[in-house]
Amino acid sequence: MKIIFFIAITFLGSSFCYSQNIDKIINATEVERIEKILSADDMQGRKTFTPGIDKAAEFIAAEFAKSKLKYFGNAKNYFQEIALIKTKIIELSGLLNEEILTSKNVVVNTSAANIQINTIADYETVIIKKEDDFSAMIYPLTQSEKNLLILVDTTHLNLFKRIQWISSRDKFASPFTQIFILTATANPITFTLHINSEVVEQKLKNVVGVIPGETKKNEYVIFSAHYDHLGIGKPDKIGDSIYNGANDDAAGTTAVLMLAQYFSQLKNNDRSLIFVAFTAEEIGGYGSRYFSKQLNTDKVMGMFNIEMIGTESKWGLNSAYITGYEKTDMGKILQTNLVKSKFHFEPDPYPKQNLFYRSDNATLAALGVPAHTISTAKMEQAPNNEPNYHKQSDEIKNLDINNMAEIIKAIALSSKTIVSGKHTPTRVQKEK
């Protein structure tokens, strides 16, 4: 009986110390310090390709250094550089059979500065008929690893304009070109096209740090958020032009930095932990898309992506939801680890918003990783949605800092058996 009593007292004592330790590391004071810096006016809204986002990246890297995180892979620092290119067509001319081709009926998705085509045999032809679901076909076609000539029936005029917008955006460099032509021609015989473009390369960077695992260092658990936002726009009614992005997603980035602090001090992770602040989520998720190609996704046991946790969820305090909850058993594992806590995770209450595929978890989830986003954002129709979402009013004064601290602590505590290797979430069914 004395032995049992001693064990019980020891367990309760260690649990108390564990709770005390997390409160010392993850607390409202520290949340406010980090959040205030990331969402300050001098970060200029952290828009991609601006000095503001570079300043934010330097701050995040400095915080990783304070937590004594290691560099990722063979990197020499915390920055994972990404090159994007943008093309602007200067000259375009050609013929499809006898039809004259111009910038009005041709869209080119390419990284090449010059294109010279003299025969239809150079490209694989795809014909989009009137009855085809062109909307569902657009993205796979633009991402194809083939040279394609895509003839789009003229009934798809509105969607064709969407491709014009897609092709004008920043993109990863690719050796493949897709040429979309709006035409009534369904029997192409001859095809010529001459294009001269201006190509500009621009650099971005993820910020990545690692705590190597003890016994399972080749298995990974990822904690992530995006640190970019919308930058500076037209002044609102009170003259504010800066989109500070305090909730979207300085809040998630704050969580990642605090979790890095916590686990680096805890020093008991059997699996390796990767902490990453993604760039370019707001313009197409380029940061997470690039990152997903830099590691063996079969070795990623779970991903905690954190997005907009600065306001109360629809259930009130001490709660958050998990996107794609039903796709793996990760949510159930997290809740089991919080069984004696006042905090609770819930399934995504906004399935029509398709949130599982709208954040930086999506790329890894498509590859089978149990990758989920944790959020409190109310994504309903007005007036029940987030009033400051993508507005200049998304500032720290509108966040609940105390509740943010409780959410971050809940993520830390609920992840413990995944971090330790005791539990491994089931995989997401890979997309075909």
N, C-alpha and C positions, 0 to 999 in steps of 0.2 A: 504494500500500500504506500509506504514511504517513497519507493522508487517511482511509482505511478504519479504520486503527488509532485515529486521533484521534476519529472518530465513535463507534467502539465504546466507547472510554474515557469519552467524554462521556455516552453513553447509560447506561453502568453507574454513572457518578457521579451522574447525575440520579435514577436508580432508587434508589440508596442513600440520597440525600438525601430522596426521597419517603417511603421507609420510615422513616427517622429522624424526619421531620416528623410522620407519623401516630402514631408511638409517643410523641412528646412531647404530643400533644393527646389521644389516646385511650389511656388506660392504667388500670391497676387502681386507682391512687390516686384518680384523678378519678371513676371508676365508683363507688368506695366512698363518696366524699364526697356525691355526688348521691343514691345509693341510700339512704344512711343517713338523709338528711333526709326523703325522700319516704315512707319506711316507718317513721318514728319514731312513738312512742306519741302525741306531741302532734298528729299529723295525724288522730288518732281514727278510723283506718281509711278515711278519704277517702270516706265515704258521701255519696251525692247528698243535697242539701238540708241539709247540716250545715256548721258553721263549719270543720270539718276539711278538707273538699274545697275550700272557699274559700281556706284557707291554702295548700293545695297549688297551687291555680291562681295565686296571687300569687307563689309561689316559681318556678314554671315561667316565668311572664311575666318575672320578674327575670333568669332565666337567658337567655331570648331577648334581653333588652335588652343583657346583657353580650356576647352574640354579635353585637350590632348588626343584628339582623334587622329587616326592614321590616314594617309592618302589612299585613294582608291586604285587598286591594281598597280600599274607601273608609273602612275602620275607623279610629277615632281612638286605638285601643290594641290590645293583643294579644287582647282578649276578644271572642269571638263569642257574643253572648247568645241564649239559647234559652228560649222560654216554653212550659211544659207546664201542662196543666190536669187537675184531678181532680174528678170529679162524684160526689156522694152523693145518692141518691134519698131524699127526705123523704116524698113522698106519691105513690102510684100507684094508679089505678083505671081500669077500662074493661071493654069487652065485645068478644069476637070471636064473631059470630053471637050465640048465647045463653050462651057460655062466659064465666065471670067471670075477669077478668085481675087478677093480684096479683104481688107481687115474687117469688113462688115459681115462677111459670110465664112470667114476662116478664123479659128482660134487654135493657137499652137501652145502646147504644154511642153516646154523644152528647157534645157540648160545650155544649148548650143548658141553661139553667136551667129553662125552662118549655116544655112540649110540650102542645099541645091538638089532637087529631085527631078529626074528626067524620065522616069518610068514608074508605072504603078507597081511593078514587081518589087520595088525597094521596101514596100510597106505591106503588112498584113491588113486586109480590108475587113472592117466591121460595119454592118449596115443596121442602123437604128430605125425601125419602121414606126409608123404612126401608132400602132397598138402596143408597142414595147414600153416597159416601165423604165424610161430613160433616167428618171430621178434616182432609182436604185442602182443604176449602172454607172453613174458619173464617177463616183469616187474610185471604184475598182479600176475603171479605165484610165484615170489620171495617174494611178499608182502602178500601172502595168509595167512589167519588165520586158516590154516588146516595143518595136516601132510599129505604131498603128495608124492607119488611115480610117477615120470614123465618119461615116456619112450619116448625117442626122436629118431625118424627115422635117420638113418646114413646119409641121404642126407643133414641133417642140421649141418654137422660137423663144418663149420665156425662159425655159431651162437652158437654152443655148447661151442666153445672156449671163446665166449663173456661171457657166464655164468660163466666160470671158473674165469674170471676177476672180475665179479660182486660179486661172493661168497667170494673172497679174500679181498674185501674192508671192511672198517669199517661199522658197522651196529648197529641199535638199538637191544637190547636184546629182544628175542622173545621166547615164549614157544613152538613155532611151527617149524617144520623142513620140508624142501623140498629137495627131493633127485632126481636129474636128472641122467638118465642113457642113454648113446648113444648106441642104440641097434637096431637090425633088428627084435627083438622079439616083436610080437604084441599080444601074448597070454600068459601072465605071469601066472605061476601055483605055483611055489615055489620061495621064496625070503629070503635070509639071508644076513645080513650085520653087520660087526663089525667095529667101528671107535673109535679111540682115538685121541683127538685133544688138542692142546694147546690154551687156551683162555686167552686173555689179555684185561682188561678193561682200557679205557682211558677216561679222563674227558675234556670236553669243556664247554664254557659258552657264552650265549647271554648276552648282557648288556641292561637292560630295566629300563626305568623311566616313571613316570606318572604325568600328571597335571590333578587332578580331575575336573570334570565338575561342573558347578554351578546348572543348573536346570535339566540336563539330564545326570547325572553322570554314569548311567548304560548303556549308549550308547557310543561307542568308535570310535575314528578316529586314525588310525595308521600312523606314519611316520617312515620309515625304510630304512636300507641299510645294506649291508654285509661288515664287516671290515676285513675279512680274505683275504689272497692272496696266492701267489705261493711259497714264501720263497726264498731260495738260491739254485742256480743251477750251471751249468757249465758256466765259463766265456765266454762272447761274444767276438767280435773282438777287443774291446778296453779294455778287461779284467774285465768288470763289471759282477759280478755273482749274484747281488741282484735284485730280482724282486720287486721293490718298490711299485708297484700298486697304483701310485698317482691318476690315473683316475679310475682304477678298484680295489677297489671301495672306496679308501680314499676320493674321491670326493663326493660320495653319503653319506658317514659317516660324512664328514664335514657339509654337508647340514642338516643332522639330528640334529647334535649338535647345529647348528645355529638356526634352527627352534625351538628347545627346549628353547634356550635363548630368542628368540623373543616372543613366546607364554607365557613363564613364566613371562615376563615383561608386556605383554599386559593385562593379567588377565581378559579376558572376554570370555573364552570358555565355552559354555553351555554343550557341550559334553566332556567327558573325553578324553584326548589325551595321546596316548601311543607312546613313542619314543624307538625304539629298533635297536640295532646294532647286526645283525645276525652273527653267526659264521658258518664256514664249508659250505658256499655256493659253493666254488670251488670243494669240494669233494662229493657233492651230496645233498646240500640244507638241511642238518640235522638241522641246527639252526632254520630255519623257519618251518620245519616240526614238530619239537618238540614244538615250540611256539604255533602253531595252535591248539594243543591239550590242551592248558592251559587256554583257554577262550571260552566263548559261542560265536561262530561265528555269530549266529543270531543277536547278539548285536553289531557287528562291522559294522558301517555304511559306512566306506570307508577306503581304504589303499593307501597311497602314498609311493610306493617303489621307491627309487632313485638310479639309476645305471649309472655310467659313464657320468657325466655332465661337464667334464673338457675341452672339445673341442667344436668347433662350430658344429652345426647340418648342414645338407645338405642345409638348408634354410639360413644359416648364423647366425649372432648375434641375440640375443633376441628371440630365438625360441627353441623348444624342441618337441619331439613326445611322445605319450602315447601309450603303447602297449595295444592291445585288445580294442582299442578305440570304436569299433562298438559293443562291448558286453554289454555295459551299457551306460547311458547318463552322466556319470561322466565327461568326457572330455568336453561336451557341457556346463555343469555347470561351470567348471573351466574357459572356454573361456568367458562365459557371465560375470563372475566376473572381467575379464580383458578387458572389452569392450573399456575402455578409455586408455588402456595401449598400449605401442609400442610392448609388448611381445605377442607372439601367440603360442598356442599349435597346433600340427598337429597329424593326425592319423599315426600310425606306417607305414613307407614307405617300410619296409622290411618283408612283410608277409611270404615269403618263408623261412625266418630264424626262424620262430616260436618263436619269442622272448617273447611272452606272457607267454609261459610255460618254459622259460629258466632262470627265476630269482626268487627271494624270494616271489614275489606276487603269484606264481603259486599255492601253497598249499592252501592258503585262497581262491583264485579264484575258485578252484575246489570245494570248500565247499559253493560257492554261494556269497561270499563277493565281492563287487565291488572293486577289488584289482588290481591296475595297476602299471606298472613301467614307470617312467618318465626318459628319456634319450636323449642324443644328439649324441650318438655313431654312427658312420657310419659303418654299418654292411653289406657292399656290398663286391663284389669280388675285389681283388687287381687290379689296384692300388688305387681304390677309397674307401678303407676301412680305419680303424684306424691303422696307421702305427706302433703304439707302443703297440697294444693290446697283452697282455700276453708275453711281451718282457721286457728285463732289462731296456730298454729306456723309460718305462712308469714312468717318473719322473716329479716332479713339474715344472721344467723348460719348459716342453712341454705343460703346461696347460694355458688356458686363465682365469686368476683369476678374472678379471673384469666381464667377461661374466658369470662365475660361480656365482658371487654375484647377478647378475641380474636374473639368473634362480631361485636361492633360494628365492629371494624376490617375484618372480612371483608365486612360489609354495605357499608361505605364503599368499599372497593377493588373489590368486584364490581359496584357500581352505576356505575362511572366512565364506561362507554361509553353508558349510558342518560342519565346526567347531561349528558354532552358532546353528545348528539344523534347520535352515530355509529350507535348501535343503537336501534331502536324495536321493542319486543315486539309480537307479534301480539295481537289483541284477543280478549277472552272473548266467546263467543257470547251475545248478549243474551237474557235470559229473556223469554218471551212474556207 
